[in-house]
Amino acid sequence: MRKLLRIGIAGCGAIGSSLAKSVAADFTGKAELTGLFDVETEKAYSLANKLGLKIAVLNLEELINKADLVIEASKVASSYDIARSALSFSKDIMIMSVGGLIEHYNELKALAEEKRARVYIPSGAICGIDGLKAAKCSGIKSVTLTTRKPPKAFLGVAYVLKKKIKLDDIKEDTLIFEGNASQATRAFPQNINVAATLSLAGIGPENTIVRIVASPSVTRNVHEIEVESDAGRIVCRSENEIHPENPKTSYLAVLSAIGTLRQILEPVKIGT
Ligand SMILES: NC(=O)c1ccc[n+]([C@@H]2O[C@H](COP(=O)([O-])OP(=O)(O)OC[C@H]3O[C@@H](n4cnc5c(N)ncnc54)[C@H](O)[C@@H]3O)[C@@H](O)[C@H]2O)c1
């Protein structure tokens, strides 16, 4: 009989909770939840209670020790440290706060190779990573991400305040930012994961173009990626519903992590 994949979750907010529920309900016989960790310990206890299972609430080191795969769903400022700790103990890691990897990607990759462990980065809130990865095997000329959100989604964003953009006056699609992914992640931290995943999968943060549009006509967060390559042109658009427990998180991002987990556990892997 195959050994159960032991999973530890670091970060018990919207994504961590959904993943924990899914591991407990959908992966019986294939995976087991061996621990929960959150800097706000009460969140980990509350999740364990909701699950109705005797799941251990642990510190990070214990979590890593008891897991084969650690799933990080905490925050951008912590993801690198969590990933490095897991890899140092030769444990696999799935990372949701991808923005925290931009500066450390090569270092983590080298550590994963040295420790013979794997780093999983789900597509998250965007589609088209499969085509981008295939196109990368030939030559990519450009990668552009265009994100459209309702103007009120940008309320309080430091960049918008600094540029004195009057969100209330926006009556039609308005381009409020255009730059590379590095600049975009500094100006719009809430867009950081999507831009980071796209640039790490493609041609890097300095060369990936990001456009941010305040659009009064959209009710969902819309991400469009456009890739020009030797293999042709790829255009992908996702119109995302928000997660019921966190309006800053797309529901698709959670499902993408569950889909990645499924792919890890299935003998057949479909898609690039
Ligand atoms: N890859 C994507 O496309 C994508 C999409 C949406 C969100 N995200 C990212 O995933 C992460 C989780 O999102 P969420 O919606 O669940 O957020 P959330 O705010 O609902 O939950 C985050 C949880 O992590 C905990 N936490 C914070 N720092 C921690 C640390 N150092 N160690 C352990 N726990 C810590 C918090 O207490 C909180 O319970 C965020 O970083 C978010 O930016 C990624």
Ligand as a Chemical Component Dictionary entry (heavy atoms), coordinates in Angstrom:
data_LIG
# 
_chem_comp.id                   LIG 
_chem_comp.type                 NON-POLYMER 
_chem_comp.pdbx_formal_charge   0 
_chem_comp.three_letter_code    LIG 
# 
loop_
_chem_comp_atom.comp_id 
_chem_comp_atom.atom_id 
_chem_comp_atom.alt_atom_id 
_chem_comp_atom.type_symbol 
_chem_comp_atom.charge 
_chem_comp_atom.model_Cartn_x 
_chem_comp_atom.model_Cartn_y 
_chem_comp_atom.model_Cartn_z 
_chem_comp_atom.pdbx_ordinal 
LIG N1  N1  N 0  -0.749 32.600 -5.677 1  
LIG C1  C1  C 0  -1.876 33.322 -5.810 2  
LIG O1  O1  O 0  -2.411 33.523 -6.909 3  
LIG C2  C2  C 0  -2.505 33.887 -4.579 4  
LIG C3  C3  C 0  -3.833 34.325 -4.610 5  
LIG C4  C4  C 0  -4.390 34.823 -3.445 6  
LIG C5  C5  C 0  -3.626 34.918 -2.289 7  
LIG N2  N2  N 1  -2.327 34.511 -2.308 8  
LIG C6  C6  C 0  -1.469 34.631 -1.114 9  
LIG O2  O2  O 0  -1.667 33.500 -0.256 10 
LIG C7  C7  C 0  -1.430 33.887 1.091  11 
LIG C8  C8  C 0  -2.599 33.442 1.975  12 
LIG O3  O3  O 0  -3.771 34.076 1.523  13 
LIG P1  P1  P 0  -5.098 34.086 2.434  14 
LIG O4  O4  O 0  -6.190 34.643 1.598  15 
LIG O5  O5  O -1 -5.271 32.758 3.057  16 
LIG O6  O6  O 0  -4.671 35.157 3.555  17 
LIG P2  P2  P 0  -5.309 35.321 5.017  18 
LIG O7  O7  O 0  -4.927 36.693 5.446  19 
LIG O8  O8  O 0  -6.739 34.932 5.010  20 
LIG O9  O9  O 0  -4.503 34.254 5.924  21 
LIG C9  C9  C 0  -3.127 34.333 6.169  22 
LIG C10 C10 C 0  -2.850 33.585 7.478  23 
LIG O10 O10 O 0  -1.438 33.446 7.640  24 
LIG C11 C11 C 0  -1.112 33.747 8.998  25 
LIG N3  N3  N 0  0.298  34.157 9.025  26 
LIG C12 C12 C 0  0.831  35.372 8.802  27 
LIG N4  N4  N 0  2.173  35.308 8.900  28 
LIG C13 C13 C 0  2.492  34.030 9.176  29 
LIG C14 C14 C 0  3.720  33.333 9.370  30 
LIG N5  N5  N 0  4.892  33.950 9.315  31 
LIG N6  N6  N 0  3.661  32.002 9.632  32 
LIG C15 C15 C 0  2.467  31.355 9.718  33 
LIG N7  N7  N 0  1.274  31.965 9.542  34 
LIG C16 C16 C 0  1.293  33.282 9.261  35 
LIG C17 C17 C 0  -2.088 34.811 9.410  36 
LIG O11 O11 O 0  -2.224 34.874 10.813 37 
LIG C18 C18 C 0  -3.369 34.330 8.722  38 
LIG O12 O12 O 0  -4.085 33.428 9.528  39 
LIG C19 C19 C 0  -1.215 35.406 1.086  40 
LIG O13 O13 O 0  0.162  35.712 1.118  41 
LIG C20 C20 C 0  -1.796 35.833 -0.241 42 
LIG O14 O14 O 0  -1.161 37.004 -0.747 43 
LIG C21 C21 C 0  -1.774 33.976 -3.410 44 
# 
loop_
_chem_comp_bond.comp_id 
_chem_comp_bond.atom_id_1 
_chem_comp_bond.atom_id_2 
_chem_comp_bond.value_order 
_chem_comp_bond.pdbx_ordinal 
LIG N1  C1  SING 1  
LIG C1  O1  DOUB 2  
LIG C1  C2  SING 3  
LIG C2  C3  SING 4  
LIG C2  C21 DOUB 5  
LIG C3  C4  DOUB 6  
LIG C4  C5  SING 7  
LIG C5  N2  DOUB 8  
LIG N2  C6  SING 9  
LIG N2  C21 SING 10 
LIG C6  O2  SING 11 
LIG C6  C20 SING 12 
LIG O2  C7  SING 13 
LIG C7  C8  SING 14 
LIG C7  C19 SING 15 
LIG C8  O3  SING 16 
LIG O3  P1  SING 17 
LIG P1  O4  DOUB 18 
LIG P1  O5  SING 19 
LIG P1  O6  SING 20 
LIG O6  P2  SING 21 
LIG P2  O7  DOUB 22 
LIG P2  O8  SING 23 
LIG P2  O9  SING 24 
LIG O9  C9  SING 25 
LIG C9  C10 SING 26 
LIG C10 O10 SING 27 
LIG C10 C18 SING 28 
LIG O10 C11 SING 29 
LIG C11 N3  SING 30 
LIG C11 C17 SING 31 
LIG N3  C12 SING 32 
LIG N3  C16 SING 33 
LIG C12 N4  DOUB 34 
LIG N4  C13 SING 35 
LIG C13 C14 SING 36 
LIG C13 C16 DOUB 37 
LIG C14 N5  SING 38 
LIG C14 N6  DOUB 39 
LIG N6  C15 SING 40 
LIG C15 N7  DOUB 41 
LIG N7  C16 SING 42 
LIG C17 O11 SING 43 
LIG C17 C18 SING 44 
LIG C18 O12 SING 45 
LIG C19 O13 SING 46 
LIG C19 C20 SING 47 
LIG C20 O14 SING 48 
# 
